[in-house]
Amino acid sequence: MAAQPSIRSSAPWRVLDGFGISARSASRYLQPQSVDELAEIIRRAASEDLKLTFRGSGRSYGDAALNTGQLVVDNRGLSRVLSFDRERGTIELEPGATIETMWRTGVPAGFWPHVVPGTMYPTMGGCVAMNIHGKNCFKAGPYGDHVQELDLITASGERKTLSREREPELFRAVIAGMGLLGAVTRVKLGMKKIESGRVKVRPITTPNLNAMFDCFVERMPQSDYLVGWIDCFAGGSGLGRGLVHQANYMSAAEDPAGRALLDNDKQVLPPSIMGVPRSILWRIMKLMTNDPGMKLVNAVKYVLPETFDSSGTFTNTHVAFAFLLDSVPNWRNAYGDSGFIQYQMFVPDSTARAAMAEALEHCRKKGVVSYLGVFKRHKPDEFLLSHGLDGWSLALDFAVTPGNAKDLFAVTRDLTRIVLDAGGVFYPAKDAVVNADDFARAYGDRLTRFLEIKHRLDPQGLFQNDQARRLGLV
Ligand SMILES: Cc1cc2nc3c(=O)[nH]c(=O)nc-3n(C[C@H](O)[C@H](O)[C@H](O)COP(=O)(O)OP(=O)(O)OC[C@H]3O[C@@H](n4cnc5c(N)ncnc54)[C@H](O)[C@@H]3O)c2cc1C
C-alpha cells in the first residue's frame, strides 16, 4: 500500500477568521467526514509535530478557532443527530451539529434547547468548549449544566466517555476547556419541554444602569429569560440607560394557538422585511455603522416604544426571540474589512454596579464607545475554567478601524484592569485582547489545576490555537 502523504505536504491552506473579522490567519485546513477520520488526523498531526485546533462554525469572536501556520480541523463534516428521544427530549449529536439542528429536531416534538446563544449557528463542539450561556443563564445555568455525557479523543488517541459519574474531573475540565484537552465527538444532553411555539415578551425601559440592575433583581424570580440592551452613548444621569426584555414560556392553557407554532416552518423568519430582502440589510446597516450613525440608532431604539398589547407584552416565536441577530444575515460585514471586537466583562454581584458604571463612563471619556451593549445575569457552575459566576456580564461591541486601533486597545486594557480589580473574569468565546498574565490573575488556582490536567493528557501540546498561546494555556 502506498504511504499516505504527510499533512504538512498535502493539507490545503485556508485563510480563516474569527467572527469579529479583525482576527484572521492562514493555516492548514482539514474537514473529516467521520470520527475515525478525525482520530486518524489527530494521530498523524501528533506524529508530524503539527499543532492542531478544532473549529466549529467559527462563531467565536476572536482567535479561539485560529491556528496560524498550523492545522485547523473543521468539525462540520460530523453533523448528524445520533438519537432523539421524543418522549424525554434527550438528544445525542455529533460535534458539528449546530444549535439549529438541535431546535429543528426538538420543536416538532415540543422541545427547545435549555440553553442557546444569541445565534443558532454554533456547533456542539464549540458549545462544549466554551460552555456557552443564554439569556436565561441566571435560571437555567450554562450549556454544560444540561450535558449528560460526552465522548472525547485525547492527544494519545484514547477514546473516552465522560460524565458526572465517569471521570467527573475530566468531564468538568473538558466543558469550558476551549478544545485544549481533546476532540469532543459526541454530546448527549437534555432539552426542555415546551407547550407553545412562542414566548411572551415584556419590554421594560430602564432610565439608567442602576434601574437596569434593579429591574433584573425584581423580575428574576418570575422570568424565564432576561436580557438588557444598553445605550452606551448615553451619559450623565442616563448612563447605562436601556431596555430590558423579560420573556416567559407559555403553557397550552395560556396560549392554545401556540401549539400550531411547534412547526419548524412557522419558526423561521420570512426572507424579507417590508419588501427589503434580509440578505441586503447589512449594506443598509453599513451606512450607519460609525459613531454619529450608531449614536442615533441607539437613541432612537431607546425612545421608540415597542408595540405591545394592553398587558404590556407581545409574543415572539422561540427562534425570533432567541436569535435576533440572525435576522440580519452577514450583519458583521457592516463593520467593514477591519471588523470589530467584543469585550464581555464578567463581574461578581458585589462589585458589578460600580465596575460597569466605571467601564461605561471610561469608554465615553476616551471617545471609544460600544455600538451595542448587552447585559445579563449569571450564576456559578461546576466547570473548571467556566466564566460562570454569581454576578453579571456586560458585552460591548467595538468597531475596529485603521484610525481607532491604538485608542481602542488602550481602552480594552483599562477595561481589563476594571474587571480584575472587581474580581471578575473573561470569556474566551468573546475575547481577542486579554494577555496571559491577566488571564492567570482572573482564573488563579483554577488555571493551575487546568494546566496540570492539560500537561498530563497532552504533554506534547498537540491541541493549541492562537488564543491558547496568547492566554498562556499551553
Ligand atoms: C452573533 C453571536 C451571538 C453570540 N451569542 C452568544 C451568547 O449569547 N452566549 C454565549 O455564550 N456565546 C455567544 N456567542 C459565542 C458562541 O456561542 C461561541 O463562540 C461558540 O463557541 C461558537 O461555536 P462554534 O461552533 O462556532 O465554535 P468555534 O468558534 O469554531 O470554536 C470555538 C472553540 O470550540 C473548540 N471546538 C470546536 N469544536 C470542537 C470539538 N469537536 N472538540 C473540542 N473543541 C472544539 C475550538 O477549538 C474553539 O476553541 C455568540 C456568537 C455570535 C457570533
The ligand as a Gaussian input file, in Angstrom:
#p B3LYP/6-31G(d) Opt

LIG

0 1
 C      -23.940000      36.682000      16.923000
 C      -23.347000      35.860000      18.042000
 C      -24.004000      35.791000      19.250000
 C      -23.459000      35.031000      20.288000
 N      -24.135000      34.968000      21.467000
 C      -23.627000      34.255000      22.484000
 C      -24.322000      34.152000      23.715000
 O      -25.398000      34.715000      23.884000
 N      -23.764000      33.403000      24.694000
 C      -22.579000      32.743000      24.515000
 O      -22.137000      32.072000      25.455000
 N      -21.906000      32.808000      23.362000
 C      -22.411000      33.549000      22.346000
 N      -21.733000      33.612000      21.162000
 C      -20.442000      32.910000      21.051000
 C      -20.592000      31.471000      20.550000
 O      -21.706000      30.835000      21.136000
 C      -19.348000      30.682000      20.949000
 O      -18.211000      31.336000      20.499000
 C      -19.333000      29.246000      20.420000
 O      -18.231000      28.576000      20.993000
 C      -19.207000      29.192000      18.909000
 O      -19.298000      27.855000      18.464000
 P      -18.611000      27.403000      17.106000
 O      -19.172000      26.086000      16.721000
 O      -18.725000      28.469000      16.098000
 O      -17.120000      27.212000      17.585000
 P      -15.777000      27.934000      17.076000
 O      -15.899000      29.378000      17.301000
 O      -15.461000      27.467000      15.706000
 O      -14.743000      27.305000      18.105000
 C      -14.836000      27.654000      19.467000
 C      -13.968000      26.725000      20.303000
 O      -14.515000      25.417000      20.262000
 C      -13.476000      24.486000      20.024000
 N      -14.082000      23.313000      19.379000
 C      -14.867000      23.298000      18.283000
 N      -15.226000      22.028000      18.004000
 C      -14.650000      21.233000      18.952000
 C      -14.648000      19.835000      19.196000
 N      -15.312000      18.975000      18.413000
 N      -13.953000      19.371000      20.252000
 C      -13.279000      20.224000      21.066000
 N      -13.244000      21.547000      20.861000
 C      -13.928000      22.053000      19.824000
 C      -12.493000      25.248000      19.155000
 O      -11.200000      24.678000      19.185000
 C      -12.536000      26.624000      19.795000
 O      -11.661000      26.684000      20.903000
 C      -22.240000      34.337000      20.106000
 C      -21.590000      34.404000      18.876000
 C      -22.133000      35.160000      17.859000
 C      -21.420000      35.225000      16.550000

